[in-house]
Amino acid sequence: METLLETPVATAPIMLTEDAVKQLNLIREQENISADYCLRVGVKGGGCSGFSYVLGFDLPQDNDDTFEIEGIRVVMNKAHAIYLLGMEVGFLNGLDNRGFTFNNPNASST
């Protein structure tokens, strides 16, 4: 008898707010981004100010973990997970501020 191994489904290390999901879907539609592309979330080293966040559509790479969050395929370099665990990506659409926000409980300052 043959035994089938199931691939475990990892819990997504980040959250996307409803507003962020709406804006990401709108960008995908307006820019005609192929379904082959996933949302890449990551960090980039940055001198005195520490890390900055990376957010954009990209093709999956060999060293990525892939998650599905609110219907959006998200990829993240495996090495970045420790810096992003528990982070919430939101979107502000106010008069003074407009853009994606990153609320990271692991960051010592913002």
C-alpha positions as CSV (number, residue, x, y, z in Angstrom):
1,M,0.0,0.0,0.0
2,E,1.4,3.4,-1.0
3,T,1.5,6.2,1.6
4,L,1.0,9.7,0.5
5,L,2.7,12.4,2.4
6,E,0.9,15.7,2.7
7,T,2.8,18.9,2.4
8,P,2.3,20.9,5.6
9,V,0.7,24.3,5.2
10,A,2.7,26.9,7.0
11,T,1.0,29.7,8.9
12,A,1.6,33.0,7.2
13,P,4.0,35.1,9.3
14,I,2.4,38.4,8.3
15,M,-1.1,39.8,8.0
16,L,-2.6,42.0,5.3
17,T,-5.4,44.4,6.3
18,E,-8.6,44.6,4.2
19,D,-7.5,48.0,2.8
20,A,-4.1,46.6,1.8
21,V,-5.7,43.6,0.1
22,K,-8.1,45.9,-1.9
23,Q,-5.2,48.2,-2.9
24,L,-2.9,45.3,-3.9
25,N,-5.7,43.8,-6.0
26,L,-6.3,47.2,-7.6
27,I,-2.6,47.6,-8.4
28,R,-2.5,44.1,-9.9
29,E,-5.5,44.9,-12.1
30,Q,-4.4,48.5,-13.2
31,E,-0.8,47.4,-14.0
32,N,-2.0,44.2,-15.7
33,I,0.4,42.1,-13.5
34,S,0.5,38.4,-14.5
35,A,-0.9,35.8,-12.1
36,D,2.6,34.2,-12.2
37,Y,3.8,37.1,-10.0
38,C,3.4,37.0,-6.2
39,L,3.5,39.7,-3.7
40,R,7.1,39.9,-2.3
41,V,7.4,41.1,1.3
42,G,10.9,41.4,2.7
43,V,13.5,43.6,4.4
44,K,16.5,45.4,3.1
45,G,19.5,46.3,5.3
46,G,19.9,50.0,5.6
47,G,22.8,51.6,7.5
48,C,22.0,54.0,10.4
49,S,18.2,53.6,10.2
50,G,18.2,49.8,10.3
51,F,16.0,47.8,8.0
52,S,13.5,49.1,5.4
53,Y,10.7,47.0,4.0
54,V,10.3,45.6,0.5
55,L,6.8,45.3,-1.0
56,G,6.2,44.5,-4.7
57,F,5.2,41.9,-7.2
58,D,7.9,39.4,-8.1
59,L,8.4,35.8,-9.3
60,P,9.0,33.2,-6.7
61,Q,12.7,32.3,-6.1
62,D,14.2,29.0,-4.9
63,N,14.9,30.4,-1.4
64,D,11.4,31.7,-0.8
65,D,8.5,30.5,1.4
66,T,5.1,30.9,-0.2
67,F,1.9,31.7,1.6
68,E,-1.6,32.6,0.6
69,I,-3.1,35.6,2.6
70,E,-6.6,36.8,1.8
71,G,-6.4,35.3,-1.7
72,I,-3.0,36.9,-2.5
73,R,0.0,34.6,-3.0
74,V,2.8,36.1,-0.9
75,V,6.5,35.1,-1.2
76,M,9.2,35.8,1.4
77,N,12.9,35.0,1.5
78,K,13.2,32.3,4.2
79,A,15.9,34.4,5.9
80,H,13.6,37.4,6.3
81,A,10.9,35.5,8.3
82,I,12.5,36.3,11.7
83,Y,12.3,40.0,11.0
84,L,8.8,40.0,9.7
85,L,7.0,37.6,12.1
86,G,3.8,39.2,13.3
87,M,4.0,42.2,11.0
88,E,0.8,43.8,9.7
89,V,0.8,45.5,6.2
90,G,-1.9,48.1,5.9
91,F,-2.9,50.9,3.5
92,L,-3.7,54.5,4.4
93,N,-5.8,56.6,2.1
94,G,-6.0,59.9,4.0
95,L,-5.6,63.5,3.0
96,D,-2.2,63.8,4.6
97,N,-0.9,60.3,4.3
98,R,-1.4,57.8,1.5
99,G,0.4,54.5,1.1
100,F,1.3,51.2,2.6
101,T,2.0,50.9,6.3
102,F,4.1,48.4,8.2
103,N,3.3,47.7,11.8
104,N,6.0,45.4,13.1
105,P,5.9,44.3,16.8
106,N,9.6,43.2,16.4
107,A,10.9,46.6,15.4
108,S,12.5,48.6,18.2
109,S,11.6,51.9,16.5
110,T,9.7,53.0,13.4
